[in-house]
Amino acid sequence: MRLFHRAAALVALCAIALCFAPHRANAAPPADAPSSYTVQSGDTLFAIATRYHTTVAILKELNGLTSDNLQIGQNLVLPTAADSPAAAPAASTLAYIVQPGDSLYRVAVRYGTTLRALADLNDLPNPDLISVGQALAIPSSAAVVKPGLVIDPPAARQGSTVEIEVARADLAAVSGKFSGNTIHFTSAGGYWYAQIGISRCARLGAFPLTLSETGAAGQAITETATITVTATGFPVDAITLPPSKVTILNDGALINREAQQLSVLVNQYTPTRLWNGVFRQPVYGPITEYFGTRRSYNGGPVGACGHEGMDIGLPQGTPVYAPARGRVVFAGLTQVRGNMTVIDHGVGVYSALFHQVEILVKVGQMVEPGMLIGKVGTTGLSTGPHLHWSMWADGEYVDPLEWTRRLFP
């Protein structure tokens, strides 16, 4: 979304432009640069270095800093031209001062980068919280395929989630296809976005992405790009099941039927995003099996498509909490996955908790992050007490841990 400023007079407009225009970082500060700077709320060492045309290393050396942490009111000595070697490589990063009405996403779209890249570069603990006057470093981004189209990341690992963002003026609708499969887009504050899951057993290589956009006047726009799928080095595990569980494992019809029922459930599309921020883990403990692990049961062949989620080993009865806001769409006993809770987080994102000894929520109930929803157990096809956590993006299993480390959208 673009930000427009109105000024009452040409003089005021010029003053604003001079104060807030981004500046490209050079190898050395200008000759008339101030000799010191007082740290303001929201400042980062990188942003200060960028603003005064120097580097973080030089700032830290001049001020005897051993970390990147700053205190409001702290006085920093700024380098002179002599302190910055002319041979230092020129940076391509921009500095930007947050304006009234800005959001981190608006800034990202304006400068053709991604929200994730901005948050990482500026070390923002909560990307939803930025303040007017705050200095932001603006990175270059390989995820920007062309102006208005972001694919993050453009080269995605098996089992990961890809964010696609389309920011163009006056778009009435956006839809798409990736490798033949339909992509659902959601409108949000002047841009459209979608998350797509890359199968944990996807073929490797470059696959076509086609976007169909409809303008406000009804004009049709078609864009094409590619997403490259790269390999993930999934581990291999040998699992021994007791005779009572082997019966379930050998019932292919039962396993396929249950998988199909679950697939139909998580392929329902709710057009409203219900969660906010990163996901939390439903429980914390030893991870006994990672997402995508290739498995061999009782000495049999290793499966071509790996583990559907991650397993966390904990004593039976350990509380299970909701990983993010959403609506419960299934809560009941299944033969393979045991007591299972499935949560719809909106816009094609789902999570599910398997093998619980007790379910404490009902279908249709809204849950909030950290809300008690069940207890760890060993029901279904399980060899001991643990919680299995699965996630889906646009109908495809994805690595849940990525959603605890990355902000979508």
KAWO-V503578 format. One record per pair of residues at least 4 apart in sequence whose ideal C-beta (glycine too) atoms are under 6 Angstrom apart, sorted by the first residue. I is the first residue (numbers start at 1). J is the second residue. Records with the same first field share a line. If there is no record, write none. Layout:
I = J / J
This chain:
1 = 106 / 189 / 190
3 = 106
7 = 12 / 13
8 = 12
16 = 20
17 = 21
20 = 97
22 = 94 / 95 / 96
23 = 95
25 = 50 / 53 / 91 / 93
26 = 53 / 90
27 = 86 / 88 / 90
28 = 81 / 84
29 = 33 / 52 / 53 / 54 / 79
31 = 81
33 = 52
34 = 78
35 = 78
36 = 75 / 77 / 78
37 = 76 / 78
38 = 75
39 = 43 / 70 / 72 / 74
41 = 72
42 = 131 / 134
43 = 48 / 70 / 135
44 = 122 / 123
45 = 56 / 68
46 = 56 / 137
47 = 135 / 137
49 = 54 / 55 / 56 / 59
50 = 93 / 95 / 137
51 = 95 / 135
52 = 78
54 = 58 / 79 / 84
58 = 79 / 83 / 84
60 = 65
62 = 77 / 79
63 = 76 / 77
70 = 74
79 = 83 / 84
92 = 140
93 = 137 / 139
94 = 138
96 = 136 / 138
97 = 135
98 = 102 / 130 / 132 / 134
100 = 132
102 = 106 / 107
104 = 115 / 118 / 127 / 130
105 = 115
108 = 113 / 114 / 115 / 118
109 = 167
111 = 138
112 = 144
113 = 117 / 139 / 141
114 = 141 / 143 / 150 / 152
117 = 139 / 141
119 = 124 / 127
121 = 137 / 139
122 = 136 / 137
127 = 407
130 = 134
143 = 150 / 151 / 152 / 154
144 = 150
145 = 149 / 151 / 225
148 = 167 / 168
149 = 166
150 = 165
151 = 164
152 = 163
155 = 228 / 230
156 = 160 / 162 / 198
157 = 230 / 232
158 = 198 / 200 / 202 / 232
159 = 200 / 232 / 292 / 399
160 = 198 / 402
161 = 195 / 197 / 393 / 398 / 402
162 = 196
163 = 195 / 409
164 = 194
165 = 191 / 193
166 = 174 / 192
167 = 191
170 = 215 / 216
171 = 213
172 = 214 / 216
173 = 214
174 = 185 / 192 / 213
175 = 212
176 = 183 / 211
177 = 182 / 210
178 = 183 / 196 / 209
179 = 207
183 = 194 / 196
184 = 194 / 269 / 348
185 = 192 / 194
186 = 347
187 = 192
193 = 409
195 = 393 / 408
196 = 394
197 = 393 / 394 / 396 / 398
198 = 202 / 229
199 = 396
200 = 292 / 306
201 = 304 / 305
202 = 229
204 = 229 / 231
206 = 226 / 228
207 = 227
208 = 226
209 = 225 / 227
210 = 224
211 = 223
212 = 222
213 = 221
215 = 219
234 = 292 / 293 / 294 / 306
235 = 293
236 = 294 / 302
237 = 293 / 295
238 = 296
239 = 295 / 297
240 = 298
241 = 245 / 246 / 297 / 298
245 = 381
248 = 381
249 = 297
252 = 256
255 = 336
258 = 334 / 336
266 = 350 / 392
267 = 395
269 = 348
270 = 344 / 346
272 = 346
273 = 346 / 347
274 = 325 / 326 / 345 / 346
275 = 324 / 325 / 345
278 = 404 / 407
279 = 323 / 324 / 403 / 404
280 = 323 / 369
282 = 320 / 321 / 323 / 353 / 389
283 = 312 / 314 / 320 / 387
285 = 312 / 314
286 = 313
287 = 310 / 312
288 = 311 / 313 / 386
289 = 293 / 307 / 311
290 = 310
291 = 309 / 310 / 399
292 = 306 / 307
293 = 306 / 307
294 = 302 / 303 / 306
295 = 303
296 = 300 / 302
308 = 390 / 397
309 = 388 / 389 / 390
310 = 389 / 400
311 = 386 / 388
312 = 387
313 = 386
314 = 318 / 376
315 = 385
316 = 357 / 376 / 377 / 385
317 = 375
318 = 376
319 = 372
320 = 353 / 373 / 374 / 387
321 = 370
322 = 367 / 369 / 371 / 373
323 = 351
324 = 345 / 369
325 = 368 / 369
326 = 343 / 344 / 345
327 = 344 / 366
328 = 343 / 361 / 363 / 365
329 = 342 / 344
330 = 342
331 = 341 / 359 / 361 / 362 / 363
333 = 339
334 = 340
336 = 380 / 381
337 = 354 / 380
338 = 354 / 355 / 379 / 380
339 = 356 / 359 / 379
340 = 354
341 = 353 / 359 / 373 / 374
342 = 352
343 = 351
344 = 350
345 = 349
348 = 394
349 = 393
350 = 392
351 = 391
352 = 390
353 = 389
354 = 388
355 = 377 / 378 / 379 / 380 / 382 / 388
356 = 374 / 375 / 377
357 = 375 / 377
358 = 374 / 375
359 = 374
360 = 372 / 373 / 374
361 = 365 / 373
367 = 371 / 373
376 = 385 / 387
378 = 382 / 384 / 385
389 = 400
391 = 398 / 400
392 = 397
393 = 398
402 = 406
